[in-house]
Structure formats: C-alpha cells, structure tokens
C-alpha cells in the first residue's frame, strides 16, 4: 500500500471537518433554516440554543486537525467517529431516509474515514481486546 495515500485521505478528511467547523464557529455563512415543523427544525430548535452545536463543532475542529497529522490520526478518528455516526443518523432518521446516504459529501466522508480506519486497524485492534 502506498504510504502517501493515507496522508492524502487524512488531509482531505481533516480539511472537510475543519472547514465545516470554522464556518459555523465564526458565523461565516448563515445557513438556511429547515422547513417549519419538520423533524430537522425541531432538532435544531432543541439543540441550537443549548450550545450543543458549538460543542460538536469544537470536536470537529480538533478531530479534523488531529486527523491531518499522521502520528495523531487515530486519536482524531476517535474524536470524529461519534460525530460521523451522528451525521449519518441525522441523515437517515431526520433527513430523507436511506436515500439521503447517497449525498456525495456524506459518501466522501464515509469513504475517507472507513479507509483510514482500515489502514489503522492494527492500532485499533487493541481497543477491542
């Protein structure tokens, strides 16, 4: 396996999460609100004022930065794992169902994270023993 391929995947995955976190934490773009009365609107209405999203975005920022550094990549994946599961759960349960899993950005995130987990599987094996 090429040694540079996991580095490129780590940098891409890290940049996706860092950019997403920076945009929200520094209020660079105003996101359009979800349709009124939808499950997504209720979700954002419940968690928005509590600071939950700031908490998640800080994890995305730190995890994204760590996953870009080869030596700290597995720690970054441990931080990003619950965030990625939460993103998938949001899309499946509150979004358009399983057809929402075909979103290109979600597929890229899943592919890069699963590839990096596969490359570092020996390091994660000790967590399962």
N, CA, C and O atoms as a printed pandas DataFrame, in Angstrom:
     atom_number atom_name residue_name chain_id  residue_number  x_coord  y_coord  z_coord
0              1         N          UNK        A               1    0.842   -1.167    0.000
1              2        CA          UNK        A               1    0.000    0.000    0.000
2              3         C          UNK        A               1    0.897    1.243    0.000
3              4         O          UNK        A               1    1.901    1.298    0.709
4              5         N          UNK        A               2    0.529    2.203   -0.780
5              6        CA          UNK        A               2    1.319    3.430   -0.865
6              7         C          UNK        A               2    1.256    4.178    0.454
7              8         O          UNK        A               2    0.204    4.262    1.088
8              9         N          UNK        A               3    2.376    4.710    0.852
9             10        CA          UNK        A               3    2.461    5.411    2.132
10            11         C          UNK        A               3    1.802    6.786    2.070
11            12         O          UNK        A               3    1.334    7.283    3.094
12            13         N          UNK        A               4    1.756    7.396    0.921
13            14        CA          UNK        A               4    1.219    8.738    0.794
14            15         C          UNK        A               4   -0.296    8.762    0.679
15            16         O          UNK        A               4   -0.908    9.802    0.917
16            17         N          UNK        A               5   -0.915    7.645    0.321
17            18        CA          UNK        A               5   -2.367    7.620    0.159
18            19         C          UNK        A               5   -3.119    7.883    1.465
19            20         O          UNK        A               5   -4.066    8.670    1.451
20            21         N          UNK        A               6   -2.749    7.266    2.596
21            22        CA          UNK        A               6   -3.423    7.616    3.855
22            23         C          UNK        A               6   -3.197    9.072    4.263
23            24         O          UNK        A               6   -4.069    9.684    4.879
24            25         N          UNK        A               7   -2.034    9.628    3.923
25            26        CA          UNK        A               7   -1.789   11.036    4.246
26            27         C          UNK        A               7   -2.728   11.956    3.475
27            28         O          UNK        A               7   -3.257   12.919    4.030
28            29         N          UNK        A               8   -2.932   11.658    2.204
29            30        CA          UNK        A               8   -3.851   12.459    1.398
30            31         C          UNK        A               8   -5.275   12.308    1.918
31            32         O          UNK        A               8   -5.998   13.297    2.031
32            33         N          UNK        A               9   -5.686   11.082    2.236
33            34        CA          UNK        A               9   -7.027   10.850    2.773
34            35         C          UNK        A               9   -7.209   11.564    4.112
35            36         O          UNK        A               9   -8.270   12.134    4.368
36            37         N          UNK        A              10   -6.197   11.539    4.960
37            38        CA          UNK        A              10   -6.272   12.221    6.247
38            39         C          UNK        A              10   -6.376   13.728    6.094
39            40         O          UNK        A              10   -7.142   14.379    6.805
40            41         N          UNK        A              11   -5.608   14.279    5.170
41            42        CA          UNK        A              11   -5.663   15.726    4.943
42            43         C          UNK        A              11   -7.020   16.117    4.379
43            44         O          UNK        A              11   -7.589   17.121    4.806
44            45         N          UNK        A              12   -7.555   15.354    3.431
45            46        CA          UNK        A              12   -8.871   15.669    2.863
46            47         C          UNK        A              12   -9.967   15.585    3.916
47            48         O          UNK        A              12  -10.794   16.490    4.023
48            49         N          UNK        A              13   -9.980   14.505    4.697
49            50        CA          UNK        A              13  -10.998   14.350    5.732
50            51         C          UNK        A              13  -10.855   15.456    6.782
51            52         O          UNK        A              13  -11.850   16.033    7.222
52            53         N          UNK        A              14   -9.629   15.743    7.172
53            54        CA          UNK        A              14   -9.398   16.804    8.142
54            55         C          UNK        A              14   -9.850   18.159    7.642
55            56         O          UNK        A              14  -10.467   18.924    8.383
56            57         N          UNK        A              15   -9.546   18.462    6.387
57            58        CA          UNK        A              15   -9.973   19.745    5.821
58            59         C          UNK        A              15  -11.483   19.865    5.760
59            60         O          UNK        A              15  -12.024   20.943    6.008
60            61         N          UNK        A              16  -12.176   18.786    5.435
61            62        CA          UNK        A              16  -13.637   18.828    5.400
62            63         C          UNK        A              16  -14.207   19.208    6.766
63            64         O          UNK        A              16  -15.103   20.047    6.858
64            65         N          UNK        A              17  -13.686   18.592    7.819
65            66        CA          UNK        A              17  -14.204   18.871    9.150
66            67         C          UNK        A              17  -13.731   20.230    9.674
67            68         O          UNK        A              17  -14.498   20.932   10.333
68            69         N          UNK        A              18  -12.502   20.603    9.395
69            70        CA          UNK        A              18  -12.013   21.903    9.844
70            71         C          UNK        A              18  -12.792   23.029    9.167
71            72         O          UNK        A              18  -13.199   23.985    9.827
72            73         N          UNK        A              19  -13.000   22.921    7.859
73            74        CA          UNK        A              19  -13.752   23.965    7.150
74            75         C          UNK        A              19  -15.189   24.053    7.660
75            76         O          UNK        A              19  -15.718   25.148    7.847
76            77         N          UNK        A              20  -15.816   22.904    7.885
77            78        CA          UNK        A              20  -17.179   22.893    8.392
78            79         C          UNK        A              20  -17.253   23.540    9.774
79            80         O          UNK        A              20  -18.178   24.304   10.052
80            81         N          UNK        A              21  -16.298   23.244   10.628
81            82        CA          UNK        A              21  -16.297   23.803   11.978
82            83         C          UNK        A              21  -16.016   25.305   11.964
83            84         O          UNK        A              21  -16.668   26.059   12.686
84            85         N          UNK        A              22  -15.068   25.741   11.162
85            86        CA          UNK        A              22  -14.704   27.156   11.119
86            87         C          UNK        A              22  -15.876   28.000   10.617
87            88         O          UNK        A              22  -16.135   29.079   11.150
88            89         N          UNK        A              23  -16.579   27.518    9.604
89            90        CA          UNK        A              23  -17.714   28.260    9.047
90            91         C          UNK        A              23  -18.779   28.484   10.113
91            92         O          UNK        A              23  -19.349   29.572   10.192
92            93         N          UNK        A              24  -19.056   27.481   10.929
93            94        CA          UNK        A              24  -20.098   27.598   11.951
94            95         C          UNK        A              24  -19.589   28.362   13.171
95            96         O          UNK        A              24  -20.296   29.225   13.693
96            97         N          UNK        A              25  -18.381   28.061   13.630
97            98        CA          UNK        A              25  -17.875   28.707   14.844
98            99         C          UNK        A              25  -17.657   30.205   14.669
99           100         O          UNK        A              25  -17.849   30.971   15.614
100          101         N          UNK        A              26  -17.264   30.627   13.484
101          102        CA          UNK        A              26  -17.019   32.043   13.242
102          103         C          UNK        A              26  -18.166   32.726   12.502
103          104         O          UNK        A              26  -18.032   33.870   12.068
104          105         N          UNK        A              27  -19.286   32.032   12.360
105          106        CA          UNK        A              27  -20.507   32.579   11.745
106          107         C          UNK        A              27  -20.212   33.213   10.380
107          108         O          UNK        A              27  -20.629   34.338   10.105
108          109         N          UNK        A              28  -19.491   32.476    9.535
109          110        CA          UNK        A              28  -19.112   32.993    8.221
110          111         C          UNK        A              28  -20.258   32.929    7.217
111          112         O          UNK        A              28  -20.352   33.780    6.334
112          113         N          UNK        A              29  -21.131   31.928    7.342
113          114        CA          UNK        A              29  -22.253   31.762    6.425
114          115         C          UNK        A              29  -23.498   31.503    7.250
115          116         O          UNK        A              29  -23.473   30.709    8.191
116          117         N          UNK        A              30  -24.578   32.165    6.902
117          118        CA          UNK        A              30  -25.852   31.935    7.572
118          119         C          UNK        A              30  -26.565   30.790    6.858
119          120         O          UNK        A              30  -26.913   30.900    5.682
120          121         N          UNK        A              31  -26.780   29.688    7.582
121          122        CA          UNK        A              31  -27.434   28.515    6.999
122          123         C          UNK        A              31  -28.935   28.769    6.884
123          124         O          UNK        A              31  -29.537   29.359    7.782
124          125         N          UNK        A              32  -29.534   28.330    5.792
125          126        CA          UNK        A              32  -30.987   28.495    5.672
126          127         C          UNK        A              32  -31.697   27.596    6.690
127          128         O          UNK        A              32  -31.268   26.467    6.924
128          129         N          UNK        A              33  -32.766   28.087    7.285
129          130        CA          UNK        A              33  -33.468   27.262    8.276
130          131         C          UNK        A              33  -34.197   26.105    7.604
131          132         O          UNK        A              33  -34.635   26.222    6.459
132          133         N          UNK        A              34  -34.324   24.994    8.313
133          134        CA          UNK        A              34  -35.092   23.868    7.755
134          135         C          UNK        A              34  -36.570   24.223    7.702
135          136         O          UNK        A              34  -37.003   25.154    8.380
136          137         N          UNK        A              35  -37.351   23.501    6.910
137          138        CA          UNK        A              35  -38.785   23.798    6.811
138          139         C          UNK        A              35  -39.459   23.769    8.190
139          140         O          UNK        A              35  -39.198   22.882    9.003
140          141         N          UNK        A              36  -40.313   24.735    8.431
141          142        CA          UNK        A              36  -41.004   24.862    9.714
142          143         C          UNK        A              36  -41.821   23.617   10.034
143          144         O          UNK        A              36  -42.571   23.125    9.190
144          145         N          UNK        A              37  -41.676   23.115   11.239
145          146        CA          UNK        A              37  -42.439   21.952   11.686
146          147         C          UNK        A              37  -41.832   20.613   11.309
147          148         O          UNK        A              37  -42.348   19.569   11.709
148          149         N          UNK        A              38  -40.749   20.623   10.550
149          150        CA          UNK        A              38  -40.109   19.364   10.151
150          151         C          UNK        A              38  -39.319   18.809   11.332
151          152         O          UNK        A              38  -38.982   19.551   12.255
152          153         N          UNK        A              39  -39.019   17.501   11.311
153          154        CA          UNK        A              39  -38.194   16.941   12.395
154          155         C          UNK        A              39  -36.831   17.626   12.515
155          156         O          UNK        A              39  -36.318   17.801   13.620
156          157         N          UNK        A              40  -36.251   18.011   11.387
157          158        CA          UNK        A              40  -34.954   18.700   11.430
158          159         C          UNK        A              40  -35.091   20.052   12.131
159          160         O          UNK        A              40  -34.209   20.437   12.899
160          161         N          UNK        A              41  -36.189   20.779   11.877
161          162        CA          UNK        A              41  -36.416   22.070   12.535
162          163         C          UNK        A              41  -36.583   21.885   14.041
163          164         O          UNK        A              41  -36.088   22.695   14.825
164          165         N          UNK        A              42  -37.272   20.832   14.441
165          166        CA          UNK        A              42  -37.436   20.557   15.872
166          167         C          UNK        A              42  -36.094   20.186   16.510
167          168         O          UNK        A              42  -35.804   20.587   17.637
168          169         N          UNK        A              43  -35.279   19.417   15.781
169          170        CA          UNK        A              43  -33.954   19.034   16.269
170          171         C          UNK        A              43  -33.089   20.270   16.486
171          172         O          UNK        A              43  -32.483   20.435   17.545
172          173         N          UNK        A              44  -33.036   21.143   15.468
173          174        CA          UNK        A              44  -32.228   22.356   15.589
174          175         C          UNK        A              44  -32.803   23.300   16.635
175          176         O          UNK        A              44  -32.052   23.997   17.317
176          177         N          UNK        A              45  -34.119   23.331   16.769
177          178        CA          UNK        A              45  -34.750   24.168   17.783
178          179         C          UNK        A              45  -34.425   23.714   19.190
179          180         O          UNK        A              45  -34.306   24.532   20.102
180          181         N          UNK        A              46  -34.278   22.401   19.369
181          182        CA          UNK        A              46  -33.971   21.868   20.699
182          183         C          UNK        A              46  -32.495   22.020   21.040
183          184         O          UNK        A              46  -32.159   22.367   22.172
184          185         N          UNK        A              47  -31.616   21.768   20.091
185          186        CA          UNK        A              47  -30.191   21.754   20.401
186          187         C          UNK        A              47  -29.467   23.057   20.084
187          188         O          UNK        A              47  -28.374   23.289   20.602
188          189         N          UNK        A              48  -30.037   23.894   19.266
189          190        CA          UNK        A              48  -29.376   25.145   18.893
190          191         C          UNK        A              48  -29.089   26.065   20.056
191          192         O          UNK        A              48  -27.939   26.462   20.241
192          193         N          UNK        A              49  -30.096   26.426   20.857
193          194        CA          UNK        A              49  -29.866   27.381   21.958
194          195         C          UNK        A              49  -29.027   26.823   23.106
195          196         O          UNK        A              49  -28.549   27.595   23.936
196          197         N          UNK        A              50  -28.836   25.520   23.176
197          198        CA          UNK        A              50  -28.136   24.929   24.312
198          199         C          UNK        A              50  -26.620   24.967   24.191
199          200         O          UNK        A              50  -25.928   24.725   25.180
200          201         N          UNK        A              51  -26.090   25.258   23.033
201          202        CA          UNK        A              51  -24.651   25.224   22.833
202          203         C          UNK        A              51  -24.149   23.868   22.372
203          204         O          UNK        A              51  -22.941   23.652   22.275
204          205         N          UNK        A              52  -25.069   22.952   22.088
205          206        CA          UNK        A              52  -24.706   21.599   21.641
206          207         C          UNK        A              52  -23.907   21.647   20.342
207          208         O          UNK        A              52  -22.915   20.933   20.196
208          209         N          UNK        A              53  -24.333   22.484   19.399
209          210        CA          UNK        A              53  -23.648   22.526   18.112
210          211         C          UNK        A              53  -22.254   23.131   18.233
211          212         O          UNK        A              53  -21.338   22.726   17.517
212          213         N          UNK        A              54  -22.088   24.083   19.122
213          214        CA          UNK        A              54  -20.748   24.624   19.367
214          215         C          UNK        A              54  -19.839   23.529   19.907
215          216         O          UNK        A              54  -18.686   23.409   19.492
216          217         N          UNK        A              55  -20.357   22.739   20.824
217          218        CA          UNK        A              55  -19.613   21.612   21.383
218          219         C          UNK        A              55  -19.202   20.630   20.292
219          220         O          UNK        A              55  -18.051   20.197   20.247
220          221         N          UNK        A              56  -20.138   20.276   19.412
221          222        CA          UNK        A              56  -19.853   19.334   18.325
222          223         C          UNK        A              56  -18.850   19.944   17.346
223          224         O          UNK        A              56  -17.948   19.249   16.879
224          225         N          UNK        A              57  -18.992   21.211   17.034
225          226        CA          UNK        A              57  -18.079   21.856   16.083
226          227         C          UNK        A              57  -16.665   21.965   16.646
227          228         O          UNK        A              57  -15.697   21.911   15.887
228          229         N          UNK        A              58  -16.531   22.115   17.952
229          230        CA          UNK        A              58  -15.192   22.120   18.554
230          231         C          UNK        A              58  -14.561   20.740   18.403
231          232         O          UNK        A              58  -13.370   20.629   18.110
232          233         N          UNK        A              59  -15.363   19.676   18.604
233          234        CA          UNK        A              59  -14.854   18.325   18.378
234          235         C          UNK        A              59  -14.472   18.135   16.911
235          236         O          UNK        A              59  -13.454   17.506   16.621
236          237         N          UNK        A              60  -15.265   18.663   15.986
237          238        CA          UNK        A              60  -14.937   18.561   14.564
238          239         C          UNK        A              60  -13.631   19.285   14.257
239          240         O          UNK        A              60  -12.804   18.780   13.498
240          241         N          UNK        A              61  -13.445   20.455   14.837
241          242        CA          UNK        A              61  -12.223   21.226   14.595
242          243         C          UNK        A              61  -10.996   20.503   15.129
243          244         O          UNK        A              61  -10.003   20.353   14.418
244          245         N          UNK        A              62  -11.060   20.057   16.373
245          246        CA          UNK        A              62   -9.913   19.362   16.976
246          247         C          UNK        A              62   -9.663   18.029   16.274
247          248         O          UNK        A              62   -8.521   17.698   15.956
248          249         N          UNK        A              63  -10.732   17.263   16.031
249          250        CA          UNK        A              63  -10.584   15.981   15.338
250          251         C          UNK        A              63  -10.056   16.148   13.931
251          252         O          UNK        A              63   -9.228   15.356   13.480
252          253         N          UNK        A              64  -10.529   17.183   13.220
253          254        CA          UNK        A              64  -10.039   17.447   11.866
254          255         C          UNK        A              64   -8.565   17.804   11.847
255          256         O          UNK        A              64   -7.822   17.360   10.973
256          257         N          UNK        A              65   -8.144   18.610   12.817
257          258        CA          UNK        A              65   -6.719   18.961   12.889
258          259         C          UNK        A              65   -5.867   17.747   13.229
259          260         O          UNK        A              65   -4.786   17.569   12.669
260          261         N          UNK        A              66   -6.352   16.906   14.149
261          262        CA          UNK        A              66   -5.579   15.728   14.544
262          263         C          UNK        A              66   -5.487   14.691   13.428
263          264         O          UNK        A              66   -4.452   14.045   13.263
264          265         N          UNK        A              67   -6.568   14.532   12.661
265          266        CA          UNK        A              67   -6.564   13.504   11.619
266          267         C          UNK        A              67   -5.633   13.893   10.454
267          268         O          UNK        A              67   -5.243   13.039    9.658
268          269         N          UNK        A              68   -5.283   15.174   10.361
269          270        CA          UNK        A              68   -4.370   15.602    9.308
270          271         C          UNK        A              68   -2.915   15.288    9.644
271          272         O          UNK        A              68   -2.071   15.240    8.749
272          273         N          UNK        A              69   -2.614   15.075   10.919
273          274        CA          UNK        A              69   -1.255   14.761   11.353
274          275         C          UNK        A              69   -1.129   13.239   11.427
275          276         O          UNK        A              69   -1.822   12.612   12.228
276          277         N          UNK        A              70   -0.272   12.634   10.622
277          278        CA          UNK        A              70   -0.213   11.165   10.578
278          279         C          UNK        A              70   -0.013   10.498   11.938
279          280         O          UNK        A              70   -0.595    9.446   12.203
280          281         N          UNK        A              71    0.783   11.084   12.774
281          282        CA          UNK        A              71    1.067   10.465   14.072
282          283         C          UNK        A              71   -0.140   10.515   15.018
283          284         O          UNK        A              71   -0.271    9.667   15.900
284          285         N          UNK        A              72   -1.017   11.505   14.835
285          286        CA          UNK        A              72   -2.180   11.696   15.698
286          287         C          UNK        A              72   -3.490   11.298   15.016
287          288         O          UNK        A              72   -4.572   11.557   15.542
288          289         N          UNK        A              73   -3.386   10.672   13.855
289          290        CA          UNK        A              73   -4.565   10.365   13.047
290          291         C          UNK        A              73   -5.580    9.493   13.781
291          292         O          UNK        A              73   -6.782    9.747   13.701
292          293         N          UNK        A              74   -5.115    8.473   14.491
293          294        CA          UNK        A              74   -6.055    7.578   15.169
294          295         C          UNK        A              74   -6.797    8.283   16.299
295          296         O          UNK        A              74   -7.975    8.008   16.528
296          297         N          UNK        A              75   -6.133    9.177   16.998
297          298        CA          UNK        A              75   -6.813    9.968   18.023
298          299         C          UNK        A              75   -7.868   10.866   17.381
299          300         O          UNK        A              75   -8.966   11.023   17.915
300          301         N          UNK        A              76   -7.531   11.451   16.236
301          302        CA          UNK        A              76   -8.506   12.260   15.503
302          303         C          UNK        A              76   -9.697   11.444   15.056
303          304         O          UNK        A              76  -10.834   11.913   15.123
304          305         N          UNK        A              77   -9.448   10.219   14.598
305          306        CA          UNK        A              77  -10.559    9.346   14.193
306          307         C          UNK        A              77  -11.433    8.967   15.378
307          308         O          UNK        A              77  -12.647    8.824   15.235
308          309         N          UNK        A              78  -10.825    8.804   16.548
309          310        CA          UNK        A              78  -11.617    8.517   17.749
310          311         C          UNK        A              78  -12.522    9.696   18.110
311          312         O          UNK        A              78  -13.645    9.499   18.575
312          313         N          UNK        A              79  -12.040   10.902   17.900
313          314        CA          UNK        A              79  -12.875   12.075   18.160
314          315         C          UNK        A              79  -13.951   12.262   17.096
315          316         O          UNK        A              79  -15.075   12.659   17.404
316          317         N          UNK        A              80  -13.605   11.974   15.842
317          318        CA          UNK        A              80  -14.553   12.190   14.747
318          319         C          UNK        A              80  -15.558   11.054   14.593
319          320         O          UNK        A              80  -16.610   11.238   13.982
320          321         N          UNK        A              81  -15.245    9.887   15.138
321          322        CA          UNK        A              81  -16.147    8.742   14.990
322          323         C          UNK        A              81  -17.575    9.019   15.442
323          324         O          UNK        A              81  -18.506    8.802   14.666
324          325         N          UNK        A              82  -17.781    9.493   16.672
325          326        CA          UNK        A              82  -19.151    9.787   17.103
326          327         C          UNK        A              82  -19.808   10.895   16.286
327          328         O          UNK        A              82  -21.021   10.875   16.076
328          329         N          UNK        A              83  -19.025   11.847   15.832
329          330        CA          UNK        A              83  -19.578   12.926   15.004
330          331         C          UNK        A              83  -20.066   12.364   13.674
331          332         O          UNK        A              83  -21.139   12.736   13.199
332          333         N          UNK        A              84  -19.286   11.474   13.075
333          334        CA          UNK        A              84  -19.673   10.877   11.795
334          335         C          UNK        A              84  -20.919   10.012   11.969
335          336         O          UNK        A              84  -21.818   10.047   11.128
336          337         N          UNK        A              85  -20.980    9.238   13.049
337          338        CA          UNK        A              85  -22.164    8.432   13.324
338          339         C          UNK        A              85  -23.380    9.338   13.516
339          340         O          UNK        A              85  -24.474    9.009   13.057
340          341         N          UNK        A              86  -23.203   10.462   14.183
341          342        CA          UNK        A              86  -24.284   11.412   14.387
342          343         C          UNK        A              86  -24.751   12.017   13.062
343          344         O          UNK        A              86  -25.950   12.208   12.858
344          345         N          UNK        A              87  -23.821   12.315   12.169
345          346        CA          UNK        A              87  -24.174   12.856   10.854
346          347         C          UNK        A              87  -24.994   11.846   10.067
347          348         O          UNK        A              87  -26.015   12.193    9.473
348          349         N          UNK        A              88  -24.545   10.590   10.062
349          350        CA          UNK        A              88  -25.279    9.535    9.346
350          351         C          UNK        A              88  -26.658    9.336    9.970
351          352         O          UNK        A              88  -27.644    9.198    9.246
352          353         N          UNK        A              89  -26.741    9.318   11.297
353          354        CA          UNK        A              89  -28.031    9.141   11.969
354          355         C          UNK        A              89  -28.973   10.297   11.650
355          356         O          UNK        A              89  -30.166   10.079   11.437
356          357         N          UNK        A              90  -28.457   11.513   11.613
357          358        CA          UNK        A              90  -29.295   12.663   11.264
358          359         C          UNK        A              90  -29.860   12.509    9.862
359          360         O          UNK        A              90  -31.051   12.730    9.643
360          361         N          UNK        A              91  -29.019   12.134    8.916
361          362        CA          UNK        A              91  -29.471   11.997    7.531
362          363         C          UNK        A              91  -30.501   10.883    7.378
363          364         O          UNK        A              91  -31.474   11.032    6.639
364          365         N          UNK        A              92  -30.291    9.773    8.073
365          366        CA          UNK        A              92  -31.206    8.636    7.933
366          367         C          UNK        A              92  -32.507    8.887    8.691
367          368         O          UNK        A              92  -33.589    8.642    8.157
368          369         N          UNK        A              93  -32.413    9.372    9.925
369          370        CA          UNK        A              93  -33.597    9.484   10.772
370          371         C          UNK        A              93  -34.367   10.782   10.576
371          372         O          UNK        A              93  -35.595   10.780   10.650
372          373         N          UNK        A              94  -33.685   11.877   10.332
373          374        CA          UNK        A              94  -34.360   13.167   10.220
374          375         C          UNK        A              94  -34.357   13.725    8.804
375          376         O          UNK        A              94  -35.137   14.622    8.485
376          377         N          UNK        A              95  -33.497   13.206    7.970
377          378        CA          UNK        A              95  -33.409   13.689    6.599
378          379         C          UNK        A              95  -34.351   12.908    5.695
379          380         O          UNK        A              95  -35.523   12.715    6.017
380          381         N          UNK        A              96  -33.838   12.472    4.589
381          382        CA          UNK        A              96  -34.649   11.775    3.605
382          383         C          UNK        A              96  -34.589   10.269    3.704
383          384         O          UNK        A              96  -34.941    9.582    2.745
384          385         N          UNK        A              97  -34.159    9.735    4.820
385          386        CA          UNK        A              97  -34.062    8.283    4.961
386          387         C          UNK        A              97  -32.777    7.765    4.345
387          388         O          UNK        A              97  -31.785    8.487    4.235
388          389         N          UNK        A              98  -32.809    6.499    3.942
389          390        CA          UNK        A              98  -31.591    5.881    3.418
390          391         C          UNK        A              98  -31.175    6.458    2.064
391          392         O          UNK        A              98  -30.007    6.363    1.687
392          393         N          UNK        A              99  -32.116    7.053    1.329
393          394        CA          UNK        A              99  -31.726    7.674    0.056
394          395         C          UNK        A              99  -30.846    8.898    0.284
395          396         O          UNK        A              99  -30.117    9.323   -0.612
396          397         N          UNK        A             100  -30.918    9.464    1.496
397          398        CA          UNK        A             100  -30.067   10.596    1.836
398          399         C          UNK        A             100  -28.613   10.177    2.011
399          400         O          UNK        A             100  -27.720   11.024    2.003
400          401         N          UNK        A             101  -28.365    8.878    2.168
401          402        CA          UNK        A             101  -26.993    8.389    2.283
402          403         C          UNK        A             101  -26.230    8.494    0.970
403          404         O          UNK        A             101  -25.012    8.313    0.945
404          405         N          UNK        A             102  -26.930    8.782   -0.112
405          406        CA          UNK        A             102  -26.282    8.930   -1.416
406          407         C          UNK        A             102  -25.794   10.352   -1.654
407          408         O          UNK        A             102  -25.349   10.680   -2.754
408          409         N          UNK        A             103  -25.873   11.189   -0.639
409          410        CA          UNK        A             103  -25.341   12.545   -0.722
410          411         C          UNK        A             103  -23.831   12.444   -0.969
411          412         O          UNK        A             103  -23.137   11.766   -0.212
412          413         N          UNK        A             104  -23.310   13.101   -2.008
413          414        CA          UNK        A             104  -21.885   12.948   -2.341
414          415         C          UNK        A             104  -20.939   13.315   -1.193
415          416         O          UNK        A             104  -19.943   12.625   -0.979
416          417         N          UNK        A             105  -21.230   14.383   -0.458
417          418        CA          UNK        A             105  -20.337   14.784    0.628
418          419         C          UNK        A             105  -20.343   13.746    1.738
419          420         O          UNK        A             105  -19.296   13.459    2.318
420          421         N          UNK        A             106  -21.488   13.185    2.039
421          422        CA          UNK        A             106  -21.577   12.144    3.056
422          423         C          UNK        A             106  -20.831   10.891    2.616
423          424         O          UNK        A             106  -20.162   10.248    3.425
424          425         N          UNK        A             107  -20.944   10.543    1.343
425          426        CA          UNK        A             107  -20.218    9.382    0.819
426          427         C          UNK        A             107  -18.709    9.592    0.895
427          428         O          UNK        A             107  -17.965    8.663    1.207
428          429         N          UNK        A             108  -18.260   10.811    0.611
429          430        CA          UNK        A             108  -16.822   11.110    0.685
430          431         C          UNK        A             108  -16.334   10.980    2.126
431          432         O          UNK        A             108  -15.285   10.388    2.379
432          433         N          UNK        A             109  -17.097   11.536    3.068
433          434        CA          UNK        A             109  -16.717   11.454    4.484
434          435         C          UNK        A             109  -16.664   10.000    4.936
435          436         O          UNK        A             109  -15.714    9.585    5.599
436          437         N          UNK        A             110  -17.683    9.231    4.576
437          438        CA          UNK        A             110  -17.716    7.818    4.966
438          439         C          UNK        A             110  -16.569    7.035    4.335
439          440         O          UNK        A             110  -15.918    6.232    5.004
440          441         N          UNK        A             111  -16.322    7.268    3.052
441          442        CA          UNK        A             111  -15.255    6.536    2.359
442          443         C          UNK        A             111  -13.879    6.860    2.954
443          444         O          UNK        A             111  -13.082    5.958    3.209
444          445         N          UNK        A             112  -13.609    8.146    3.173
445          446        CA          UNK        A             112  -12.307    8.527    3.717
446          447         C          UNK        A             112  -12.116    8.005    5.143
447          448         O          UNK        A             112  -11.041    7.512    5.484
448          449         N          UNK        A             113  -13.145    8.111    5.966
449          450        CA          UNK        A             113  -12.998    7.652    7.345
450          451         C          UNK        A             113  -12.886    6.134    7.421
451          452         O          UNK        A             113  -12.094    5.614    8.208
452          453         N          UNK        A             114  -13.657    5.424    6.625
453          454        CA          UNK        A             114  -13.550    3.961    6.629
454          455         C          UNK        A             114  -12.199    3.503    6.087
455          456         O          UNK        A             114  -11.629    2.528    6.577
456          457         N          UNK        A             115  -11.689    4.203    5.081
457          458        CA          UNK        A             115  -10.356    3.866    4.556
458          459         C          UNK        A             115   -9.289    4.079    5.629
459          460         O          UNK        A             115   -8.417    3.231    5.822
460          461         N          UNK        A             116   -9.362    5.221    6.328
461          462        CA          UNK        A             116   -8.367    5.488    7.367
462          463         C          UNK        A             116   -8.497    4.517    8.534
463          464         O          UNK        A             116   -7.494    4.144    9.144
464          465         N          UNK        A             117   -9.720    4.105    8.851
465          466        CA          UNK        A             117   -9.898    3.079    9.884
466          467         C          UNK        A             117   -9.285    1.754    9.439
467          468         O          UNK        A             117   -8.673    1.049   10.241
468          469         N          UNK        A             118   -9.450    1.422    8.173
469          470        CA          UNK        A             118   -8.889    0.179    7.650
470          471         C          UNK        A             118   -7.360    0.215    7.678
471          472         O          UNK        A             118   -6.715   -0.773    8.033
472          473         N          UNK        A             119   -6.792    1.348    7.305
473          474        CA          UNK        A             119   -5.335    1.475    7.306
474          475         C          UNK        A             119   -4.787    1.375    8.733
475          476         O          UNK        A             119   -3.732    0.778    8.948
476          477         N          UNK        A             120   -5.495    1.953    9.708
477          478        CA          UNK        A             120   -5.026    1.921   11.079
478          479         C          UNK        A             120   -5.664    0.837   11.925
479          480         O          UNK        A             120   -5.705    0.956   13.150
480          481         N          UNK        A             121   -6.161   -0.212   11.300
481          482        CA          UNK        A             121   -6.896   -1.258   12.019
482          483         C          UNK        A             121   -6.051   -1.959   13.069
483          484         O          UNK        A             121   -6.579   -2.401   14.090
484          485         N          UNK        A             122   -4.762   -2.068   12.839
485          486        CA          UNK        A             122   -3.897   -2.728   13.836
486          487         C          UNK        A             122   -3.816   -1.903   15.113
487          488         O          UNK        A             122   -3.749   -2.455   16.211
488          489         N          UNK        A             123   -3.821   -0.598   14.968
489          490        CA          UNK        A             123   -3.775    0.274   16.145
490          491         C          UNK        A             123   -5.080    0.223   16.930
491          492         O          UNK        A             123   -5.081    0.342   18.155
492          493         N          UNK        A             124   -6.194    0.045   16.218
493          494        CA          UNK        A             124   -7.496   -0.008   16.882
494          495         C          UNK        A             124   -7.812   -1.398   17.436
495          496         O          UNK        A             124   -8.716   -1.547   18.259
496          497         N          UNK        A             125   -7.077   -2.407   16.992
497          498        CA          UNK        A             125   -7.348   -3.775   17.432
498          499         C          UNK        A             125   -7.179   -3.930   18.944
499          500         O          UNK        A             125   -7.895   -4.705   19.577
500          501         N          UNK        A             126   -6.226   -3.187   19.519
501          502        CA          UNK        A             126   -6.009   -3.305   20.965
502          503         C          UNK        A             126   -7.192   -2.744   21.756
503          504         O          UNK        A             126   -7.361   -3.098   22.923
504          505         N          UNK        A             127   -8.001   -1.893   21.165
505          506        CA          UNK        A             127   -9.196   -1.387   21.855
506          507         C          UNK        A             127  -10.277   -2.443   21.960
507          508         O          UNK        A             127  -11.124   -2.379   22.852
508          509         N          UNK        A             128  -10.258   -3.414   21.063
509          510        CA          UNK        A             128  -11.291   -4.451   21.040
510          511         C          UNK        A             128  -10.924   -5.673   21.863
511          512         O          UNK        A             128  -11.780   -6.517   22.128
512          513         N          UNK        A             129   -9.676   -5.780   22.266
513          514        CA          UNK        A             129   -9.243   -6.943   23.063
514          515         C          UNK        A             129   -9.447   -6.714   24.539
515          516         O          UNK        A             129   -9.137   -7.588   25.348
